[in-house]
Amino acid sequence: MPEKEDLLTSKYLERLTKGLMKWQQIDSPQWRGQVRVTGVSVRCQWSDEVETLVVIKGTTEEGVQVVGFHSEVGMLDALAGAARRLVNGTIKWREDNYA
């Protein structure tokens, strides 16, 4: 998360907006990612200094239920970062033993 005085810079807002807009791509019928996303949950504390955890659940083409995680300081940054990692294929998936 950028310093508080940098939060409203156009570069930061553009990066954040592009990351958040990737959720539209992930949610579309044309999505061709590693995993079909079936759910997303966000676990956070209301503080700018505590990491937010994004938990992503999905199903592989073989029908295996999997889960992936992304954490970052700040809820919007965490959601944008998780979407970027989904699109670029860097989320590490694990079989979801609690599904």
N, CA, C and O atoms as a GROMACS GRO file, in nm:
protein
  396
    1MET      N    1   0.085  -0.117   0.000
    1MET     CA    2   0.000   0.000   0.000
    1MET      C    3   0.090   0.123   0.000
    1MET      O    4   0.186   0.129   0.077
    2PRO      N    5   0.061   0.220  -0.083
    2PRO     CA    6   0.144   0.341  -0.086
    2PRO      C    7   0.130   0.423   0.041
    2PRO      O    8   0.039   0.402   0.122
    3GLU      N    9   0.221   0.516   0.055
    3GLU     CA   10   0.211   0.608   0.168
    3GLU      C   11   0.079   0.684   0.160
    3GLU      O   12   0.025   0.702   0.051
    4LYS      N   13   0.027   0.728   0.274
    4LYS     CA   14  -0.103   0.796   0.277
    4LYS      C   15  -0.108   0.916   0.183
    4LYS      O   16  -0.211   0.941   0.120
    5GLU      N   17   0.001   0.991   0.174
    5GLU     CA   18  -0.003   1.110   0.088
    5GLU      C   19  -0.005   1.074  -0.061
    5GLU      O   20  -0.038   1.158  -0.144
    6ASP      N   21   0.030   0.949  -0.096
    6ASP     CA   22   0.032   0.905  -0.236
    6ASP      C   23  -0.096   0.836  -0.278
    6ASP      O   24  -0.110   0.799  -0.395
    7LEU      N   25  -0.191   0.816  -0.186
    7LEU     CA   26  -0.310   0.737  -0.216
    7LEU      C   27  -0.394   0.793  -0.330
    7LEU      O   28  -0.459   0.716  -0.400
    8LEU      N   29  -0.394   0.921  -0.348
    8LEU     CA   30  -0.480   0.979  -0.450
    8LEU      C   31  -0.405   1.020  -0.576
    8LEU      O   32  -0.459   1.091  -0.660
    9THR      N   33  -0.281   0.975  -0.590
    9THR     CA   34  -0.209   1.008  -0.713
    9THR      C   35  -0.273   0.934  -0.829
    9THR      O   36  -0.324   0.824  -0.812
   10SER      N   37  -0.270   0.993  -0.945
   10SER     CA   38  -0.335   0.933  -1.061
   10SER      C   39  -0.272   0.799  -1.098
   10SER      O   40  -0.342   0.708  -1.142
   11LYS      N   41  -0.142   0.785  -1.080
   11LYS     CA   42  -0.076   0.658  -1.113
   11LYS      C   43  -0.126   0.546  -1.022
   11LYS      O   44  -0.156   0.436  -1.070
   12TYR      N   45  -0.136   0.573  -0.895
   12TYR     CA   46  -0.187   0.472  -0.800
   12TYR      C   47  -0.332   0.438  -0.831
   12TYR      O   48  -0.369   0.320  -0.835
   13LEU      N   49  -0.415   0.540  -0.852
   13LEU     CA   50  -0.557   0.515  -0.880
   13LEU      C   51  -0.576   0.438  -1.010
   13LEU      O   52  -0.663   0.352  -1.018
   14GLU      N   53  -0.496   0.467  -1.111
   14GLU     CA   54  -0.504   0.395  -1.238
   14GLU      C   55  -0.467   0.247  -1.218
   14GLU      O   56  -0.536   0.159  -1.269
   15ARG      N   57  -0.359   0.221  -1.145
   15ARG     CA   58  -0.316   0.084  -1.118
   15ARG      C   59  -0.423   0.009  -1.039
   15ARG      O   60  -0.454  -0.106  -1.070
   16LEU      N   61  -0.479   0.073  -0.939
   16LEU     CA   62  -0.582   0.012  -0.857
   16LEU      C   63  -0.707  -0.018  -0.940
   16LEU      O   64  -0.764  -0.126  -0.930
   17THR      N   65  -0.749   0.077  -1.020
   17THR     CA   66  -0.868   0.060  -1.103
   17THR      C   67  -0.849  -0.053  -1.203
   17THR      O   68  -0.939  -0.135  -1.221
   18LYS      N   69  -0.734  -0.059  -1.268
   18LYS     CA   70  -0.708  -0.167  -1.364
   18LYS      C   71  -0.712  -0.303  -1.295
   18LYS      O   72  -0.765  -0.399  -1.349
   19GLY      N   73  -0.655  -0.310  -1.176
   19GLY     CA   74  -0.657  -0.437  -1.102
   19GLY      C   75  -0.797  -0.479  -1.064
   19GLY      O   76  -0.834  -0.595  -1.079
   20LEU      N   77  -0.876  -0.384  -1.014
   20LEU     CA   78  -1.013  -0.416  -0.974
   20LEU      C   79  -1.100  -0.452  -1.095
   20LEU      O   80  -1.188  -0.536  -1.084
   21MET      N   81  -1.076  -0.390  -1.210
   21MET     CA   82  -1.154  -0.420  -1.330
   21MET      C   83  -1.127  -0.560  -1.383
   21MET      O   84  -1.207  -0.614  -1.458
   22LYS      N   85  -1.015  -0.619  -1.344
   22LYS     CA   86  -0.986  -0.756  -1.387
   22LYS      C   87  -1.088  -0.856  -1.332
   22LYS      O   88  -1.104  -0.964  -1.388
   23TRP      N   89  -1.157  -0.819  -1.224
   23TRP     CA   90  -1.262  -0.909  -1.172
   23TRP      C   91  -1.372  -0.927  -1.275
   23TRP      O   92  -1.433  -1.034  -1.280
   24GLN      N   93  -1.400  -0.825  -1.357
   24GLN     CA   94  -1.500  -0.840  -1.464
   24GLN      C   95  -1.454  -0.944  -1.564
   24GLN      O   96  -1.534  -1.026  -1.610
   25GLN      N   97  -1.327  -0.943  -1.598
   25GLN     CA   98  -1.270  -1.040  -1.691
   25GLN      C   99  -1.279  -1.181  -1.633
   25GLN      O  100  -1.316  -1.275  -1.703
   26ILE      N  101  -1.246  -1.196  -1.505
   26ILE     CA  102  -1.248  -1.326  -1.439
   26ILE      C  103  -1.390  -1.380  -1.429
   26ILE      O  104  -1.411  -1.501  -1.436
   27ASP      N  105  -1.488  -1.292  -1.413
   27ASP     CA  106  -1.627  -1.332  -1.396
   27ASP      C  107  -1.700  -1.355  -1.529
   27ASP      O  108  -1.816  -1.396  -1.528
   28SER      N  109  -1.635  -1.331  -1.641
   28SER     CA  110  -1.704  -1.344  -1.770
   28SER      C  111  -1.705  -1.489  -1.819
   28SER      O  112  -1.619  -1.569  -1.780
   29PRO      N  113  -1.802  -1.524  -1.903
   29PRO     CA  114  -1.807  -1.660  -1.960
   29PRO      C  115  -1.684  -1.692  -2.046
   29PRO      O  116  -1.654  -1.809  -2.070
   30GLN      N  117  -1.614  -1.590  -2.094
   30GLN     CA  118  -1.496  -1.611  -2.178
   30GLN      C  119  -1.368  -1.636  -2.098
   30GLN      O  120  -1.262  -1.656  -2.156
   31TRP      N  121  -1.377  -1.635  -1.966
   31TRP     CA  122  -1.259  -1.654  -1.880
   31TRP      C  123  -1.193  -1.787  -1.912
   31TRP      O  124  -1.259  -1.891  -1.912
   32ARG      N  125  -1.064  -1.784  -1.939
   32ARG     CA  126  -0.988  -1.905  -1.971
   32ARG      C  127  -0.870  -1.923  -1.876
   32ARG      O  128  -0.762  -1.964  -1.918
   33GLY      N  129  -0.891  -1.892  -1.750
   33GLY     CA  130  -0.784  -1.907  -1.652
   33GLY      C  131  -0.762  -2.051  -1.613
   33GLY      O  132  -0.834  -2.140  -1.660
   34GLN      N  133  -0.664  -2.075  -1.527
   34GLN     CA  134  -0.632  -2.209  -1.480
   34GLN      C  135  -0.750  -2.274  -1.410
   34GLN      O  136  -0.770  -2.395  -1.417
   35VAL      N  137  -0.828  -2.192  -1.342
   35VAL     CA  138  -0.935  -2.240  -1.253
   35VAL      C  139  -1.058  -2.154  -1.276
   35VAL      O  140  -1.047  -2.033  -1.298
   36ARG      N  141  -1.174  -2.216  -1.272
   36ARG     CA  142  -1.300  -2.140  -1.277
   36ARG      C  143  -1.330  -2.096  -1.134
   36ARG      O  144  -1.352  -2.179  -1.047
   37VAL      N  145  -1.331  -1.966  -1.110
   37VAL     CA  146  -1.352  -1.911  -0.976
   37VAL      C  147  -1.497  -1.934  -0.936
   37VAL      O  148  -1.590  -1.902  -1.011
   38THR      N  149  -1.516  -1.991  -0.816
   38THR     CA  150  -1.651  -2.016  -0.765
   38THR      C  151  -1.685  -1.931  -0.643
   38THR      O  152  -1.801  -1.923  -0.603
   39GLY      N  153  -1.584  -1.868  -0.584
   39GLY     CA  154  -1.610  -1.784  -0.467
   39GLY      C  155  -1.487  -1.708  -0.424
   39GLY      O  156  -1.373  -1.750  -0.445
   40VAL      N  157  -1.512  -1.594  -0.362
   40VAL     CA  158  -1.404  -1.509  -0.311
   40VAL      C  159  -1.447  -1.457  -0.175
   40VAL      O  160  -1.560  -1.410  -0.159
   41SER      N  161  -1.359  -1.466  -0.077
   41SER     CA  162  -1.388  -1.404   0.052
   41SER      C  163  -1.270  -1.317   0.092
   41SER      O  164  -1.156  -1.341   0.053
   42VAL      N  165  -1.300  -1.216   0.171
   42VAL     CA  166  -1.198  -1.121   0.215
   42VAL      C  167  -1.197  -1.120   0.366
   42VAL      O  168  -1.301  -1.104   0.430
   43ARG      N  169  -1.080  -1.138   0.422
   43ARG     CA  170  -1.064  -1.134   0.568
   43ARG      C  171  -0.970  -1.019   0.601
   43ARG      O  172  -0.855  -1.017   0.559
   44CYS      N  173  -1.023  -0.924   0.677
   44CYS     CA  174  -0.941  -0.808   0.707
   44CYS      C  175  -0.980  -0.749   0.841
   44CYS      O  176  -1.086  -0.776   0.897
   45GLN      N  177  -0.888  -0.667   0.891
   45GLN     CA  178  -0.916  -0.584   1.005
   45GLN      C  179  -0.918  -0.442   0.952
   45GLN      O  180  -0.849  -0.412   0.855
   46TRP      N  181  -0.995  -0.356   1.012
   46TRP     CA  182  -1.007  -0.220   0.961
   46TRP      C  183  -0.888  -0.136   1.008
   46TRP      O  184  -0.898  -0.056   1.101
   47SER      N  185  -0.778  -0.158   0.939
   47SER     CA  186  -0.656  -0.084   0.969
   47SER      C  187  -0.574  -0.075   0.841
   47SER      O  188  -0.571  -0.170   0.762
   48ASP      N  189  -0.508   0.036   0.819
   48ASP     CA  190  -0.423   0.052   0.701
   48ASP      C  191  -0.291  -0.023   0.715
   48ASP      O  192  -0.213  -0.030   0.620
   49GLU      N  193  -0.264  -0.078   0.833
   49GLU     CA  194  -0.134  -0.137   0.856
   49GLU      C  195  -0.139  -0.289   0.875
   49GLU      O  196  -0.038  -0.350   0.909
   50VAL      N  197  -0.255  -0.348   0.852
   50VAL     CA  198  -0.271  -0.492   0.870
   50VAL      C  199  -0.303  -0.552   0.734
   50VAL      O  200  -0.381  -0.497   0.657
   51GLU      N  201  -0.243  -0.666   0.705
   51GLU     CA  202  -0.267  -0.730   0.577
   51GLU      C  203  -0.410  -0.781   0.566
   51GLU      O  204  -0.469  -0.827   0.663
   52THR      N  205  -0.462  -0.772   0.445
   52THR     CA  206  -0.593  -0.827   0.411
   52THR      C  207  -0.569  -0.957   0.336
   52THR      O  208  -0.484  -0.962   0.247
   53LEU      N  209  -0.643  -1.060   0.371
   53LEU     CA  210  -0.630  -1.191   0.306
   53LEU      C  211  -0.748  -1.212   0.212
   53LEU      O  212  -0.863  -1.202   0.254
   54VAL      N  213  -0.719  -1.240   0.087
   54VAL     CA  214  -0.821  -1.274  -0.012
   54VAL      C  215  -0.812  -1.425  -0.034
   54VAL      O  216  -0.708  -1.478  -0.072
   55VAL      N  217  -0.924  -1.494  -0.010
   55VAL     CA  218  -0.932  -1.638  -0.028
   55VAL      C  219  -1.016  -1.664  -0.152
   55VAL      O  220  -1.131  -1.620  -0.160
   56ILE      N  221  -0.960  -1.735  -0.248
   56ILE     CA  222  -1.026  -1.760  -0.375
   56ILE      C  223  -1.051  -1.909  -0.387
   56ILE      O  224  -0.958  -1.989  -0.377
   57LYS      N  225  -1.177  -1.946  -0.409
   57LYS     CA  226  -1.212  -2.086  -0.429
   57LYS      C  227  -1.247  -2.108  -0.575
   57LYS      O  228  -1.299  -2.018  -0.641
   58GLY      N  229  -1.218  -2.227  -0.624
   58GLY     CA  230  -1.247  -2.255  -0.763
   58GLY      C  231  -1.248  -2.404  -0.793
   58GLY      O  232  -1.229  -2.488  -0.705
   59THR      N  233  -1.272  -2.434  -0.919
   59THR     CA  234  -1.276  -2.570  -0.968
   59THR      C  235  -1.189  -2.581  -1.092
   59THR      O  236  -1.197  -2.497  -1.182
   60THR      N  237  -1.106  -2.685  -1.097
   60THR     CA  238  -1.022  -2.707  -1.214
   60THR      C  239  -1.105  -2.771  -1.325
   60THR      O  240  -1.220  -2.809  -1.303
   61GLU      N  241  -1.046  -2.781  -1.445
   61GLU     CA  242  -1.115  -2.845  -1.556
   61GLU      C  243  -1.148  -2.992  -1.525
   61GLU      O  244  -1.243  -3.047  -1.580
   62GLU      N  245  -1.070  -3.053  -1.437
   62GLU     CA  246  -1.092  -3.192  -1.399
   62GLU      C  247  -1.197  -3.206  -1.289
   62GLU      O  248  -1.230  -3.317  -1.249
   63GLY      N  249  -1.249  -3.094  -1.240
   63GLY     CA  250  -1.352  -3.096  -1.137
   63GLY      C  251  -1.299  -3.097  -0.994
   63GLY      O  252  -1.376  -3.116  -0.900
   64VAL      N  253  -1.169  -3.076  -0.977
   64VAL     CA  254  -1.109  -3.073  -0.844
   64VAL      C  255  -1.134  -2.936  -0.783
   64VAL      O  256  -1.109  -2.834  -0.847
   65GLN      N  257  -1.183  -2.932  -0.659
   65GLN     CA  258  -1.203  -2.805  -0.590
   65GLN      C  259  -1.072  -2.761  -0.528
   65GLN      O  260  -1.005  -2.837  -0.458
   66VAL      N  261  -1.036  -2.634  -0.556
   66VAL     CA  262  -0.908  -2.581  -0.511
   66VAL      C  263  -0.929  -2.447  -0.441
   66VAL      O  264  -1.035  -2.385  -0.450
   67VAL      N  265  -0.825  -2.404  -0.372
   67VAL     CA  266  -0.827  -2.276  -0.302
   67VAL      C  267  -0.691  -2.209  -0.322
   67VAL      O  268  -0.588  -2.276  -0.327
   68GLY      N  269  -0.694  -2.076  -0.334
   68GLY     CA  270  -0.573  -1.997  -0.346
   68GLY      C  271  -0.582  -1.876  -0.256
   68GLY      O  272  -0.692  -1.837  -0.215
   69PHE      N  273  -0.468  -1.815  -0.225
   69PHE     CA  274  -0.465  -1.704  -0.130
   69PHE      C  275  -0.379  -1.591  -0.185
   69PHE      O  276  -0.282  -1.613  -0.257
   70HIS      N  277  -0.418  -1.470  -0.148
   70HIS     CA  278  -0.336  -1.352  -0.176
   70HIS      C  279  -0.353  -1.257  -0.058
   70HIS      O  280  -0.464  -1.235  -0.011
   71SER      N  281  -0.242  -1.201  -0.010
   71SER     CA  282  -0.254  -1.103   0.099
   71SER      C  283  -0.173  -0.979   0.064
   71SER      O  284  -0.071  -0.985  -0.005
   72GLU      N  285  -0.223  -0.869   0.114
   72GLU     CA  286  -0.160  -0.740   0.089
   72GLU      C  287  -0.216  -0.641   0.191
   72GLU      O  288  -0.326  -0.661   0.242
   73VAL      N  289  -0.142  -0.537   0.220
   73VAL     CA  290  -0.190  -0.434   0.311
   73VAL      C  291  -0.293  -0.350   0.237
   73VAL      O  292  -0.267  -0.301   0.127
   74GLY      N  293  -0.410  -0.333   0.296
   74GLY     CA  294  -0.518  -0.255   0.235
   74GLY      C  295  -0.613  -0.343   0.157
   74GLY      O  296  -0.570  -0.423   0.074
   75MET      N  297  -0.743  -0.328   0.183
   75MET     CA  298  -0.842  -0.415   0.120
   75MET      C  299  -0.848  -0.397  -0.032
   75MET      O  300  -0.847  -0.496  -0.105
   76LEU      N  301  -0.853  -0.275  -0.081
   76LEU     CA  302  -0.861  -0.255  -0.226
   76LEU      C  303  -0.735  -0.304  -0.295
   76LEU      O  304  -0.743  -0.365  -0.402
   77ASP      N  305  -0.620  -0.278  -0.235
   77ASP     CA  306  -0.495  -0.327  -0.293
   77ASP      C  307  -0.492  -0.480  -0.297
   77ASP      O  308  -0.444  -0.539  -0.393
   78ALA      N  309  -0.543  -0.543  -0.192
   78ALA     CA  310  -0.546  -0.689  -0.187
   78ALA      C  311  -0.638  -0.747  -0.294
   78ALA      O  312  -0.602  -0.845  -0.360
   79LEU      N  313  -0.756  -0.688  -0.311
   79LEU     CA  314  -0.848  -0.735  -0.415
   79LEU      C  315  -0.790  -0.715  -0.554
   79LEU      O  316  -0.800  -0.804  -0.639
   80ALA      N  317  -0.731  -0.600  -0.578
   80ALA     CA  318  -0.670  -0.573  -0.709
   80ALA      C  319  -0.553  -0.667  -0.734
   80ALA      O  320  -0.538  -0.720  -0.844
   81GLY      N  321  -0.471  -0.689  -0.632
   81GLY     CA  322  -0.356  -0.778  -0.646
   81GLY      C  323  -0.398  -0.922  -0.672
   81GLY      O  324  -0.337  -0.991  -0.753
   82ALA      N  325  -0.502  -0.968  -0.603
   82ALA     CA  326  -0.552  -1.104  -0.625
   82ALA      C  327  -0.602  -1.120  -0.768
   82ALA      O  328  -0.576  -1.222  -0.832
   83ALA      N  329  -0.673  -1.021  -0.819
   83ALA     CA  330  -0.724  -1.027  -0.958
   83ALA      C  331  -0.608  -1.029  -1.057
   83ALA      O  332  -0.611  -1.106  -1.153
   84ARG      N  333  -0.507  -0.946  -1.035
   84ARG     CA  334  -0.391  -0.945  -1.125
   84ARG      C  335  -0.324  -1.082  -1.126
   84ARG      O  336  -0.286  -1.131  -1.232
   85ARG      N  337  -0.308  -1.142  -1.009
   85ARG     CA  338  -0.243  -1.274  -1.001
   85ARG      C  339  -0.327  -1.382  -1.066
   85ARG      O  340  -0.272  -1.475  -1.126
   86LEU      N  341  -0.459  -1.373  -1.055
   86LEU     CA  342  -0.545  -1.470  -1.124
   86LEU      C  343  -0.526  -1.460  -1.275
   86LEU      O  344  -0.509  -1.561  -1.343
   87VAL      N  345  -0.527  -1.338  -1.326
   87VAL     CA  346  -0.516  -1.317  -1.470
   87VAL      C  347  -0.378  -1.358  -1.522
   87VAL      O  348  -0.368  -1.417  -1.630
   88ASN      N  349  -0.272  -1.328  -1.446
   88ASN     CA  350  -0.139  -1.364  -1.496
   88ASN      C  351  -0.095  -1.504  -1.455
   88ASN      O  352   0.017  -1.545  -1.487
   89GLY      N  353  -0.182  -1.578  -1.386
   89GLY     CA  354  -0.156  -1.719  -1.357
   89GLY      C  355  -0.057  -1.748  -1.247
   89GLY      O  356   0.003  -1.855  -1.244
   90THR      N  357  -0.037  -1.654  -1.154
   90THR     CA  358   0.062  -1.677  -1.048
   90THR      C  359   0.002  -1.714  -0.913
   90THR      O  360   0.075  -1.728  -0.815
   91ILE      N  361  -0.130  -1.730  -0.906
   91ILE     CA  362  -0.191  -1.781  -0.781
   91ILE      C  363  -0.149  -1.927  -0.767
   91ILE      O  364  -0.156  -2.003  -0.863
   92LYS      N  365  -0.107  -1.965  -0.648
   92LYS     CA  366  -0.072  -2.106  -0.623
   92LYS      C  367  -0.196  -2.175  -0.567
   92LYS      O  368  -0.245  -2.140  -0.460
   93TRP      N  369  -0.244  -2.272  -0.640
   93TRP     CA  370  -0.365  -2.343  -0.601
   93TRP      C  371  -0.332  -2.467  -0.520
   93TRP      O  372  -0.233  -2.535  -0.545
   94ARG      N  373  -0.417  -2.494  -0.421
   94ARG     CA  374  -0.409  -2.616  -0.340
   94ARG      C  375  -0.544  -2.684  -0.344
   94ARG      O  376  -0.648  -2.618  -0.356
   95GLU      N  377  -0.542  -2.815  -0.333
   95GLU     CA  378  -0.670  -2.884  -0.322
   95GLU      C  379  -0.742  -2.836  -0.197
   95GLU      O  380  -0.682  -2.825  -0.091
   96ASP      N  381  -0.871  -2.809  -0.210
   96ASP     CA  382  -0.950  -2.756  -0.099
   96ASP      C  383  -1.003  -2.873  -0.016
   96ASP      O  384  -1.103  -2.936  -0.052
   97ASN      N  385  -0.936  -2.900   0.093
   97ASN     CA  386  -0.974  -3.011   0.180
   97ASN      C  387  -1.097  -2.982   0.264
   97ASN      O  388  -1.149  -3.071   0.331
   98TYR      N  389  -1.145  -2.856   0.261
   98TYR     CA  390  -1.260  -2.816   0.342
   98TYR      C  391  -1.383  -2.791   0.256
   98TYR      O  392  -1.486  -2.746   0.307
   99ALA      N  393  -1.374  -2.819   0.128
   99ALA     CA  394  -1.488  -2.794   0.038
   99ALA      C  395  -1.601  -2.892   0.061
   99ALA      O  396  -1.704  -2.886  -0.006
   0.00000   0.00000   0.00000
